[in-house]
Amino acid sequence: MATTTKESFTINGESLLKKVKELIREGNVRKISIHDKAGKELMNFPLTIGVVGTLIAPVLAALGALAAIIGECTITVEREE
C-alpha cells in the first residue's frame, strides 16, 4: 500500500500559479490545498491520474484569479510515496 506525505510551502500570490504547475508536472502529487495567512482554506483539489489534462484547466484559471487578489499563502501538498 502506498504511503502519503505532506509538505507545505509559503509563497506570495505572484508565484502561486507557477508553483502549482510545477507540482502538477512532478506527477506524484495527490492533492493540493491553498490556505491564506490566517490558515483559512481557499482552494483544495485532488490530482488523480487522468485529471491533469483538460479537467485541470479551469482550476488553473481559478488559481490565476486567486493569485491576483491574495498576498502570502501556503500550499500544502499531499504526495504519494
Secondary structure by P-SEA (a helix, b strand, c coil): cbbbbbbbbbbcccaaaaaaaaaaacccccbbbbbcccccccbbbbbccccccccaaaaaaaaaaaaacccbbbbbbbbcc
